[in-house]
Amino acid sequence: MKAHRKQPLYLAFLLHRISGLGLALFLPFHFYVLGLSLQGEAALDRFLHWSEIPLVKFAEFGLVFLLAVHFFGGLRLLALENMPWSNRHKNYAALAVAAAFFVACGFGLRAF
């Protein structure tokens, strides 16, 4: 394994990329659901009934986690690019993941 891949900030980079990919894969599904709302109230109601399944609720938790990880990881990158370098950037990456986890947990508590 290459030396740079053992660094904690590489894991932050990887998590940011994977969360972005996950969100990009979700986007067509999101557009499909928006299209259901244009087809009429009955089609959207059928989907909303399906979305009450606990597995779907858990997937929503995962989606919110991906969104929060990507958001806070992007904030970390903005700080990295616009602030002087320090050894605390590893802490910023850990803080970004922790903040994303708490946002997703807050959503999960509301969803369940």
Secondary structure, DSSP 8 states (H G I E B T S, - for coil): --GGGGSHHHHHHHHHHHHHHHHHHHHHHHHHHHHHHHH-HHHHHHHHHHTTSHHHHHHHHHHHHHHHHHHHHHHHHHHHHHS---TTHHHHHHHHHHHHHHHHHHHHHHH-
